[in-house]
Amino acid sequence: MSSMFDDFKEQVRSQANIVEIVSEYVPLKKRGSSYWGCCPFHGEKTPSFSVSPDKNFFYCFGCHAGGDVFTFIMKEENCTFQEALKILANKLGIPIPEREKTKQEIEREKEAKEIIAANELATRFYQACLAKSEYGKIAQRYLAGRGITPAIIEKFSIGVSLPVYTSLVKALGKRGCKPELLIKAGLAVRGRNGAYDKFRGRVMIPIEDARGHVVGFGGRTLEQNTDTAKYMNTAETEWFNKRTLLFGLHAAFKEIKKRRQAIIVEGYMDAISLHAAGIDWAVASMGTAFSAEQAKLLARVCDEVVFSYDSDEAGLRADVRAVSIARGAGLKVRVLAVPDGKDPDEFVRKHGTDAYLELIKNASDGIDFQMRQTIAQNNVSNLAGKVEAVSNILPFLLECKNDIEVAGHIRRLAQLLTIDESLIVSEYRKLARKNGRRVQAQVPQPQAVRVKGAEDEAERQLLNILAKNLRLLLLYRDKIEQAGFQSPEHEEIYTALAEQLVKSPDGDVPAELFRSLNPQAAAEFAAIMAKNVQPGDEEKLIADCIRTMNKGRLEALYEKHRMLADEYERLGDSRFLQELAESQKIKDAIKNLY
């Protein structure tokens, strides 16, 4: 089956004309050897979205989205690679190979379709109850009181369940839904006298997957001062798993894609209230346990997330965890603190849209938030508390993508704790080595800052040449790896190219290489491939690139030893002489490069 799938994938890839496919979504005009249009992934009026038929990929110079035809469909349709493959196959009229399914698989697929169909029928039933029943009028008044307009009710297909034990079971039974199916779907509960409705006397909110299928429900009670739980959700099943869902993603998808940003709140009522206030790029994690699966869903369509959980203790703890999870998916992260312990729903209803937009604008950097929260949980009035705080914060810095970012956070941490930066750097270096991370970060000093434009451009040019001729990597591998890459994204791209060389020394760089990279590295690789390197002697160009990279590496080492010499001299430590000698040796090595 694997061989059949690979053949199918290659057939789709080879027959998919990226210009024709993209043109179905974006008007393109030819300019030179490429086609240009306005990017579908962020709002723009001047075209910066380029499609190259020769290189078979797209790249936006505005938002830096890029990749092959599969990546484009995944982003545009908000789907997985397998789904994108099927979409393209259908567009091209290529039969989709199917292995013979087991009886169990056939039954499971049939059951899943029946459950989704039952959920769709339940949605319409709840909507009818809201619109036409006397109890629905109570729910309408409740929703209006929370600022939820008829347009928002329609947008989210909001309904109401009647305070009657078997209204849904009977109504759907007439449509052919057996009680056993409703129980499996989480719509009904088994009782002594048969199945009865699980949701009764609640505002009903359908929960959709990323494709818009109703997979479950959330219910908010309309009863006041009772022991009834305020909120009730569909129980976890193989069809309804909160870790893999984000409430409102289907409704917010276009706006999130346009803004390249998502607001993440805790509950679905928070998300609905924000949409009602015009903040229609909000989604809800349906609880405080933001998951890696949810982060991956958002990484397909945006670059940044802003967490806006409740400002109580549980919400703040959840924010700290969520920042690391989102950063792990390659997302930029900020955290919005709602004042006075309010949740987003309460705040936006009391203070309005503009006030909440101002909170978004001033949201904290994710790691800065983690640092401040960790410090708040420790008694930093004494040395032991400061040591504990640093120990708890440093793992967050290991998530940073580059040393400039690390240095900035270390400087900020030193200010917050009023301790010497060099002490924090020393502890960070120990932890980084323990975790197998290559350490470049030094004590941040103003004089240590230098422009790395030349080295960065050399790394890009080298990767461009290697991607077009993998055999050159084999010839220069030792020299390239000795020079090293300063950019983590460039190092990741190089590693992927080296792995491809092992698989297929004479082959082209495959389209799926884009998908093996994290989002930042994939966007950077697309940008690299979009550039046209000046023609010339490839081996001479490679030698020049390696020389420039070596210069950058040696200059970084020179700065390291010079700063250590300054620090040791300030402390009266005789090791400053050793560091001065090492600095001079490196300076001589730089001169010998030319």
Buried (B, 14 or more C-beta within 10 A) or exposed (E): EEEEEEEBBEBBBEEBEBBBBBBEEBEBEEEEEBBBBBBBBBBBEEBBBBBBBEBBBBBBBBBBBBBBBBBBBBBBBBBEBEBBBBBBBEBBEBEEEEEEEEEEEEEBEEBBEBBBBBBBBBBBBBBBBBBEBEBBEBBBEBBEEBBBEEEBBEBBBBBBBBBBBBBBBEBBBEEEBBBEBBBBBBBBBEEEEEBBBBBBBBBBBBBBBBEEBBBBBBBBBBEEEEEEEEBBBBEEEEBBBBBBBBBBBBBBBBBBBBBBBBBBBBBBBBBBBBBBBEBBBBBBBBBBBBBEBBBBBBBBBBBBBBBBBBBBEEBBBBBBEBBBBBBBBBBBBBBBBBEEEBBBBBBBBEBEEEEBBEBBEEBBBBBBBBBBBBBEBBEBEEEEBBBBBBEBBBEBBBBBBEBBBBBBBBBBBBEBBEBEBBBBBEBBBEBBEEEEBEBBBBBBBEEBEEEBEEBBEBBBBBBBBBBBEBEBBEEBBEBBEEBBBBBBBBBBBBBBBBEBBEEEEEEEBBBBBBBBBBBBBBBBBBBBBBEEBEEEEBEEBBEBBBBBBBBBBBBBBBBBBBBBBBBBBEEEBEEBEBBBEBBEEBBEBBEEEE
